[in-house]
Amino acid sequence: MEASLEGADRSGRPGIGHPVHRLRGRVCAVGGPPGGCGASEVAVELARAGRRRGETSLLIDADEVAPSLAQRLGLPPIPNIRTAIDALFHGAGRLHDALLPVAAGGFELLAGLANPADWPQVRPQEAAEVVAELRGLRDHVIVNVGAHTEDLARLGVADRYGVTREVLGAADLVIGVGMATPIGVARLVAWIADVVVIAPGRPIHLVVNKAPASRFVRGEVEAEILRNYAPASLTVVPLDASVEKAAWRGELVAQGPFTRTVEGLANRVLAWKPPA
């Protein structure tokens, strides 16, 4: 594994500083608009589903505003993405030592920032390079991105959401998650409008989360989304009380409606291969 993490220095020889990417796995960015849409839970379950397919799976927390996956999974906040950047660009340790095993799910986690106030210390391009390097080691790299996509650097201010934008732009495919409410759908549609600019030509799969049992409500939600955008696929995830229960316990979600639906989504998106 260590050999596969070598970079190349300015002379072209192996070393630290300029990673040599060996494309292998697919990078799937998972996000959605603000408002508690449940994108993190979908990302966790996708990583778990990738492992159940008999393939290797890595989950990365690239949310620079509200990183939460380490806490959600009951894991320590360090090592994290800053550790990985230091290893890849400054030779401070080994990249794979930044990955935390999630034993119950059979996948690994690269935790997000221990303190969101540290976001200025993570350059968007460096975060994207870490993702690109790790894709050479795993079949599936699931990246949970932040809810905000505004290009603030264009306005001459700090690039607060740069990591999310950079990862979205480099992903092979995108999964957008929204709530099954009128406001949730409106926010999801607005989020999609930003993503198609950031990641032109990428397949975008949409997930309507926490949907009620009413077929009428589900039909109205689906119809409203499809009036505004034609996604690569549209998945309706039912409201499942076991999701909240698992979050309180720091555990993976028990098998049920949520896990079965996300596994169906995984069978579609994780089998997809980018064009040669």
N, C-alpha and C positions, 0 to 999 in steps of 0.2 A: 504493500500500500504506500509506503514511504516513497518508493521509487516513482510511483505514478503521480506524486505531488511535486515533483521537481519543476522548477521554472527554468528560465534562461537569462543570463545576464546580458549586458550590452554587447559583449563579444560574441554572443550566440551560444556560449557554453551553458550547460545546465547550472542552475543556481537560483538564488532568491531574487525576486523583483519583477520578472516578466514571465508569468505562467505560460506553459505550453499546454493548450487545451486539447484534450483527447475526447472528442465528442462520443458519448455513449448513451446517457440517459436523456429523458425528456424533462424540460423545465415547465412546470405548470404553476402559474400565478393564480392565487385565490384571494379575492377581495370583494369589496362591496361598499356602498355608501355608509356614512355614519348613522348611528341609531340602533345599534345592537342587532344587526341582521343575522349574526351567527356564522360569519365567514370562517372564524377560527375553528369552530366545531366541525364544519365541513372539511376544512383543510386537514385536521387531525384524522378524521375518519377516512379521508382519501389516502393518507399515508398508510394507515392501517390496512386498507383494502388492497393497496399495492403489494404489501407483504403477503396478504392472503392469496394473491395471485401467484405466489411462489417467486416473486421478484424482489430485489432490494429496493428500499424506500427510505428517503430522507426528508424530514420536515424542517423548514427554515423559517424563523420568525424575523421578517424584514419590515415589521411595522415600526416606524420610527417615532410614532406619536403615542401609541398605546400597546407596547409589547407585553404579551401576557401568556405565551405558550408554556414557558418554564413553570410559572405559577400554576397554570391550569393542569399541568401534568405532574405536579408535585415534585419538580426537579429544582436543583439549585440555579440561581441566576448567573453564575459564573462556573465554567467558561461560557462565552457567548460569541456573538458576531464580531465584537472588537478583538477578542482573542484570536479568532480566525484571520482577521485582517492583519494583525501583528505577525502571525505565523507566516502568512503568504507573502507579505511585502517587506517585513523587517527581520525575518529569520528568528523570531522569538518563539521557539517551540515548534511543534509539528501541527499541521492543519487538522489532521484527523483526531488529535487530542482534544479539539474543541467540540467534538460531537458527543452528545449525551445519549446513552441507550435508553429506549423506552421499552423495558423488558416485556411488559404485558402486551404490547402491540407488535413487537418484533422489528420496529424501525428505530431510527435515530433522530435526535433533535439538535439543531444548531439554534441555541436560545437567542433571543433578541437582547436589546440593551437592558442592562440591569437598572439603569436610571434613564428615563426618557430625556432628561435634561442633558444627557451626553450626546445628543444627536449631532451637534456641530463637529464632533470628533470622528464621525463616520462619513467619508466621502462617498457619494453615490456610485461613482465608477469603481471604487474599491469593493464595495458591497456586491456589485454586479460581477466583478472578477471572481470573488469568492464563490458565488453561485455557479459561474461558468466552470470553475475548477472542480467543484464538487460533483457536477454532472458527469464528470469523467469517471466517477467511482461508484455511482448508483444508477439503477435502472430508472427510478422516478425521483425527481427532486420537486417537492411540493413547497411552494413559497407563499406564506401568508403575508400579504402586503397591507399597507395602511388604507384608511378610508378616504384620505384626501389626495387629490391628484393635480391640484392647481400648480401651474408653472410660475412660482413666485420669483425665480431667478430672472425671468423675462421682464419683470417689473423693477429690477434693480435691487431687490432685497435678498435676504438669505434664502437659500434653496431648502426650505423647511421640509418639503415632501419629495426631495430629490431621489431618495432611495427607492421609494415606491414607484416613481416614474421610470427610473432606470431599469428596475427589475421587470416591470410590465413591458417595457420596450424590448427587452431581451428574451422574454419568455417564448416558448414554442406555442403555447395556448393559454387562454385565460378563462377562469371560471368566475362569474359575477354572481353574488348572493344578495338577495333582497327579501324584505318582509312581505308577507301576503296581506298587505293593507293598502288602501289608496295612496297614503303618503309613502309607504315603502316602495310601491311600484314607481311612483313619480321620481323618487330619489334614485332608484335603480336605473331608470331610463336616462336620467341626467348623468349618472356615473358612466354608463355605456358611451354616451356622447363624447366624454373625455377620453375613454380608453381606446376607441377606434382611431383617434388622432395619435395617441401615444404609441399604439401597437398596430399600425396599419397592416391589413392582410392576415392577422392572426385569427384563428378560430376562437370565437367567444361563446362559451356555453353558459347558460343562465340557470340559476337555482332559485326557486321561490320557496323560502323557508318558513317553517312554523305555520303551515297552511291548515285551516280548519277543515272539518270533515265535510262541510256543505259542498256538494258538487256545483251548485249555482255560484257560490263565491269563488271557487277555484276556476270555474269557467270564465267568470268576469275578469279575474286577475290575468289569466293566460291571454284572453282576447285583448286586453289593454296593452300588454307587453308586445304581442305580435303586431298590433297596429302601429307600433313605433319602431320595432326592430325585429329582424329575422335572425335569431341566433343559430349557432350550429346545432344546439339542442336546448330543450327547455324541460327541466325536471322540477316537479312539485314535491317538496318534502313535507310530510305530515307533522303536525305538532305531536311531540313525544315527550311525556313527562320524565322519562328516564334520562334525557339530555341534561336537564337542570339538576337532577339528582346526582349524576356523575360529576358535574362541575363542582358541586359542593364538596364532594368527597375526593376530588383530585384524581378521579379514575377515568378509564375509557368507558364509553357509553355501552350499556348492556345491549345484547342483541334484541332488535325490535324494529318498529316501523322506520325509525331514523336510519339505523345502520343498513337495513335492507335496501332502502331507497338510494342511499349514497353509494352502496356497492354496485347498484345498477348503473349509476352515473360513472363510477370508476371503470366499469367494464367497457364503457364507450370511450371515455377520454384517455385512459391510460393505455389502451390498445392502439391509439392513434400515433402515427409516425409522421414527423415533418417531412416535406418533400426533399428529395436528395438535391 
